[in-house]
Every structure is written in C-alpha cells, then in structure tokens.
Amino acid sequence: MPTTTTQAAFLANANNKKRLIETLSAKPLLTGVQVKQAEADADTLIVSTALAVAESEVLPVVVVGTDTDLIVKMVAQATNNTEVFMLCHSNPVMAFNINEIKHAIGVTRNHLMFLNAVKGCDTVSTIYRQGKRKAFDMVHQKQDFDLLDTFSNSRSTHNEVKNAGETFLLKLYGARKCDSLDEYRHVVYKRAIVRSSLSSSFQPACLPPTSAAAMQHSFRTYLAVQEWMGNTLPPTEWGWRLEEETLVPLETDISVAPDTLLNMVSYGCKTDGCNNLTCSCKKLGTLLHFDVQ
C-alpha cells in the first residue's frame, strides 16, 4: 500500500509505528532470524547485542548503520576480545574496524560517550557553533580526564555534574579568566557589541549558554551517558520535565529576565482580560497590558 504522507509524519503516529514494528518483526522470525525490540534507546540495545555476540562467537560481527551514536558506543565499550565492524551504506560504502579506532585514540575512548552526548545526540541538544571535532581535539590533546570522570561515575551528585559541565563548557568556549558562564556570557556580549556596526545584526545564539541552562544541559548529558552504560535514572531529576505525559527538556529553572523587564513590552492590545489567542499579548505570555512607547 503506497504511503500518502512523509516518513516523519507517518512515524509520529504511535499506532503507525507500533504496527510497522510488528510487521517488520514478523517477517524475519518466519525465516529463523532472531529479533529484539528496544523498549527505550535502540542504539544501546544494538551495541550491547553486537558486543555480546562478538564475545561469544568466533566469527566477526558487522553492525550495519549510519548513526554516529552506534560507532561511538562500540568504540567506547568494545573489549580486546571482540572483533566488530560497522558498515555504513553511504556514498561510498564504508567499513570501520572498531578495534583499530579504539587503539588509535587511546584512553580518550573512555570519554567518547560524554563527548558525543554533551555536543548533541538523540536526547541532548547541540551547542551552537561548537563542533564535536573541536571538543574531541581539546580533550584528546590535553588529556584532562579528571573532570570528565564525573559523567561516567554512577554516584556523581547533581552539584558535581553541574560544576563539571560548566567547567568543561568554559574551556570549550576558551574562557580563561571567568569562573562562570554567566560572567563569560557578559564578556562575549560586550565584545560582540563593540565589533558590530549599524548594518550588521547581533546573533544572541552565538553567546555561551547561561549557567542555569548549562546545568540542565549537563544533567541531560549525565543521564544519557549513564543510560548508555546501563544505569537507569529518573529523567525528571536530570534535566527533563513531564508535560501532558510526555518528557520535554527543562531549558532552565530561572526566569529568562527579571519580571520588571518582561513587563516592559510594547504591543497594541488594550483589552482587559483579552481572550484572542492570536493577540500579541497572548504570544508574549503575560496578563498585564502596557503600551510602552
């Protein structure tokens, strides 16, 4: 039956996804192929299954996929007794020897999962204009691992994760004389304003994150690394919140600006208790009505 919608829209429907998985699982089972269905992170199940088979079988194991998370997790978790390869059907087709990559990067592989998570993965947002290659080179060259051990330690506290995450981001942004991201954010802002002209526009996204936003980012990074290591933690305690029975990222735990500043907004609505959902006062999310000139 031909589909009448896009893949993203089709899979956004939970019933569609469930029926598709059931259909795909049934076909291989009929031919004697073992099928496993992940209840949470599929990449973690793929990697753990591949490594378990590689340790028990004489023949090498080949994982077929194009997801960066797969190769990162295999390099980080593979032992010397495993012969595992990853085959990517890209253009051209590429085959990666996991053991060769593991030996090439040395002890840095122990922190690959952190580097992959902190710079953006399936459950952690990326950091604007701070690439994964930059983060990897910084860690690989300086070999400063004590800070990163916090994220692989299952007993790390929220405060330890917060401090380690902010320190790492300060180093990533090249902050040398600032003790917090809030302080360095102000420094970067002043530099950008001085360099900007009347004809150029300032991009707030280029600023480092606030300390509060970085804390939640660090929490989600820690949660991702721990789950990849097989440790289950409550998401609502590590950077997520429940909204209509769905987990959504917690961006920050403080207001984006003081209430006195948020109330000083200019719009044309002068109706008390406005019920127009498309009105500018609703979009600004306030019940107060000002017409500040």
NORTA-V574336 format. One record per residue. RES is the residue in one small letter. PHI is phi in degrees with one decimal (999 if undefined). OMEGA is omega in radians with two decimals (* if undefined). BURIAL is 1 if it has 16 or more other ideal C-beta (glycine too) atoms within 10 Angstrom, else 0. Layout:
RES,PHI,OMEGA,BURIAL + RES,PHI,OMEGA,BURIAL
This chain:
m,999,-3.12,0 + p,-69.2,3.11,0 + t,-80.4,-3.12,0 + t,-112.4,-3.12,0 + t,-144.5,3.14,0 + t,-78.4,3.12,0 + q,-61.8,-3.12,0 + a,-62.6,-3.13,0 + a,-68.4,3.14,0 + f,-63.8,-3.09,0 + l,-78.5,3.08,0 + a,-68.4,3.10,0 + n,-86.3,-3.07,0 + a,-59.6,3.14,0 + n,-67.0,3.09,0 + n,-61.1,-3.11,0 + k,-63.4,-3.14,0 + k,-63.2,-3.14,0 + r,-66.8,3.12,0 + l,-64.7,3.13,0 + i,-62.5,3.13,0 + e,-62.2,3.13,0 + t,-67.6,-3.13,0 + l,-67.0,-3.13,0 + s,-72.1,-3.07,0 + a,-68.3,-3.07,0 + k,-63.0,3.13,0 + p,-64.2,-3.14,0 + l,-60.3,3.14,0 + l,-66.6,-3.13,0 + t,-102.3,3.08,0 + g,86.6,3.12,0 + v,-88.4,-3.13,0 + q,-70.7,-3.11,0 + v,-125.1,3.06,0 + k,-123.9,3.11,0 + q,-114.5,-3.11,0 + a,-79.9,3.07,0 + e,-87.3,-3.14,0 + a,-131.9,-3.09,0 + d,-79.9,-3.10,1 + a,-67.9,-3.11,0 + d,-60.1,3.14,1 + t,-62.2,3.12,1 + l,-66.3,3.13,0 + i,-61.0,-3.09,1 + v,-67.0,-3.12,1 + s,-63.1,3.11,1 + t,-66.3,-3.12,0 + a,-62.3,-3.12,1 + l,-69.1,3.11,1 + a,-65.4,3.12,0 + v,-66.3,-3.12,1 + a,-63.5,-3.14,1 + e,-78.0,-3.10,0 + s,-101.4,-3.10,0 + e,-107.9,3.10,0 + v,-80.3,-3.10,0 + l,-76.0,3.10,0 + p,-68.6,-3.14,0 + v,-110.0,3.13,1 + v,-118.3,3.07,0 + v,-100.1,-3.13,1 + v,-101.1,-3.13,0 + g,176.3,3.12,0 + t,-125.3,-3.08,0 + d,-79.7,3.12,1 + t,-60.3,-3.13,0 + d,-57.4,-3.11,1 + l,-63.0,-3.08,1 + i,-69.6,3.11,1 + v,-63.4,-3.11,1 + k,-66.9,3.14,1 + m,-68.4,3.11,1 + v,-63.6,-3.10,1 + a,-72.4,-2.98,1 + q,-111.9,-3.11,1 + a,-68.4,3.08,1 + t,-99.2,-3.14,0 + n,-68.6,-3.10,0 + n,-87.6,-3.08,0 + t,-105.9,3.05,1 + e,-118.0,-3.02,1 + v,-124.9,3.09,1 + f,-127.6,3.03,1 + m,-121.9,-3.13,1 + l,-107.5,-3.13,0 + c,-109.8,3.11,1 + h,-82.8,3.09,0 + s,-98.1,3.11,0 + n,-122.9,0.10,0 + p,-83.7,3.09,0 + v,-67.2,-3.08,0 + m,-122.8,3.05,0 + a,-121.9,-3.09,0 + f,-114.6,3.08,0 + n,-87.9,-3.05,0 + i,-62.1,-3.13,1 + n,-65.1,-3.14,1 + e,-66.2,3.11,0 + i,-65.0,-3.11,1 + k,-59.7,-3.12,1 + h,-73.0,-3.10,0 + a,-68.5,-3.08,0 + i,-95.9,3.04,0 + g,63.8,-3.03,0 + v,-70.0,3.11,0 + t,-62.2,-3.12,1 + r,-62.0,3.14,1 + n,-65.1,-3.10,0 + h,-119.1,3.12,1 + l,-62.8,-3.11,1 + m,-65.2,3.06,1 + f,-63.2,-3.11,1 + l,-61.4,3.14,1 + n,-69.9,-3.11,1 + a,-75.7,-3.04,1 + v,-65.7,3.14,1 + k,-95.2,3.03,1 + g,117.0,3.08,1 + c,-146.0,-3.09,1 + d,-62.0,-3.05,0 + t,-117.8,3.13,1 + v,-129.1,-3.11,1 + s,-70.3,3.13,0 + t,-82.7,3.10,0 + i,-104.4,-3.00,1 + y,-58.8,3.05,0 + r,59.6,3.05,0 + q,-126.6,-2.97,0 + g,-72.1,3.12,0 + k,-66.6,3.13,1 + r,-63.1,3.12,0 + k,-62.5,-3.13,0 + a,-64.9,3.14,1 + f,-63.3,-3.12,1 + d,-60.8,-3.13,0 + m,-61.9,-3.12,0 + v,-73.0,-3.07,1 + h,-66.0,-3.09,0 + q,-80.4,-3.08,0 + k,-86.7,3.12,0 + q,53.6,3.14,0 + d,-94.5,-2.97,0 + f,-97.5,-3.08,0 + d,-56.7,-3.13,0 + l,-63.4,-3.05,1 + l,-79.7,3.11,1 + d,-60.9,3.13,0 + t,-58.6,-3.05,1 + f,-80.7,3.09,1 + s,-96.4,3.12,1 + n,-87.7,-3.08,0 + s,-69.5,-3.10,0 + r,-104.3,-3.13,0 + s,-63.8,3.12,1 + t,-88.7,3.11,0 + h,-59.8,-3.12,0 + n,-67.6,3.12,0 + e,-65.9,3.12,1 + v,-65.6,3.13,1 + k,-59.1,-3.10,1 + n,-65.9,-3.14,0 + a,-65.6,-3.14,1 + g,-65.0,-3.13,1 + e,-67.6,3.11,1 + t,-62.5,3.12,1 + f,-62.7,-3.12,1 + l,-66.3,3.07,1 + l,-61.1,3.10,1 + k,-67.6,-3.13,1 + l,-63.6,3.13,1 + y,-81.9,3.11,1 + g,80.7,3.12,0 + a,-80.2,-3.07,1 + r,-107.5,-3.04,0 + k,-116.4,-3.12,0 + c,-111.8,-3.11,1 + d,-95.3,-3.13,0 + s,-143.2,3.10,1 + l,-68.4,3.10,1 + d,-60.1,3.13,0 + e,-65.4,-3.11,0 + y,-69.1,3.09,1 + r,-61.1,3.11,1 + h,-66.2,3.12,0 + v,-63.0,-3.14,0 + v,-63.9,3.13,1 + y,-63.1,-3.13,0 + k,-64.1,3.10,0 + r,-62.8,-3.10,0 + a,-65.5,-3.14,0 + i,-65.8,3.13,0 + v,-63.6,-3.08,0 + r,-80.7,-3.08,0 + s,-76.1,3.11,0 + s,-121.8,-3.14,0 + l,-64.2,-3.09,0 + s,-89.9,-3.12,0 + s,-105.5,-3.14,0 + s,-106.7,3.12,0 + f,-87.8,-3.13,0 + q,-104.4,3.13,0 + p,-60.4,-3.14,0 + a,-62.9,3.14,0 + c,-75.5,3.13,0 + l,-71.3,3.01,1 + p,-62.0,3.09,1 + p,-67.7,3.04,1 + t,-69.6,3.11,1 + s,-61.3,-3.13,1 + a,-67.3,3.12,1 + a,-69.0,3.11,1 + a,-64.4,3.12,1 + m,-61.2,3.13,1 + q,-65.5,3.08,1 + h,-63.0,3.12,1 + s,-65.6,3.11,1 + f,-61.7,3.14,1 + r,-66.5,3.08,1 + t,-64.1,3.12,1 + y,-61.0,3.13,1 + l,-60.4,-3.13,1 + a,-62.5,-3.13,1 + v,-62.7,-3.13,1 + q,-64.7,3.11,1 + e,-66.1,3.10,1 + w,-65.9,3.11,1 + m,-86.1,3.09,0 + g,96.3,3.14,0 + n,-101.7,-3.11,0 + t,-90.7,3.13,0 + l,-124.4,3.10,0 + p,-70.4,-3.09,0 + p,-58.9,-3.09,1 + t,-68.5,3.06,0 + e,-99.9,-3.06,0 + w,-135.5,2.96,1 + g,88.1,3.13,1 + w,-127.3,3.06,1 + r,-138.2,3.12,0 + l,-89.5,3.10,0 + e,-136.0,-3.10,0 + e,55.8,3.09,0 + e,65.3,3.10,0 + t,-125.0,3.11,0 + l,-77.8,3.08,0 + v,-129.2,-3.12,0 + p,-63.8,3.03,0 + l,-92.0,-3.03,1 + e,-69.7,-3.11,0 + t,-160.6,3.13,0 + d,-110.3,3.08,0 + i,-130.0,3.12,0 + s,-66.4,-3.13,0 + v,-69.9,3.11,0 + a,-161.1,3.10,0 + p,-58.7,-3.13,0 + d,-59.1,3.14,0 + t,-61.6,3.11,0 + l,-79.9,-3.14,0 + l,-63.5,-3.14,0 + n,-78.0,3.13,0 + m,-89.4,-3.13,0 + v,-117.6,-3.08,1 + s,-111.7,3.02,0 + y,-154.6,-2.96,0 + g,-90.7,-3.06,0 + c,-72.1,3.11,0 + k,-123.4,-3.09,0 + t,-92.1,3.10,0 + d,-71.0,3.14,0 + g,63.5,-3.10,0 + c,-58.8,-3.14,0 + n,-110.4,-3.14,0 + n,-78.1,-3.05,0 + l,-66.9,-3.13,0 + t,-95.7,-3.12,0 + c,-69.3,-3.13,0 + s,-62.0,-3.14,0 + c,-67.5,3.09,1 + k,-71.8,-3.14,0 + k,-63.7,3.13,0 + l,-82.6,3.02,0 + g,69.5,3.12,0 + t,-136.0,3.11,0 + l,-94.8,3.14,0 + l,-84.6,-3.11,0 + h,-124.8,3.11,1 + f,-123.5,3.00,0 + d,-128.5,-3.02,0 + v,-80.2,-3.12,0 + q,-95.2,*,0
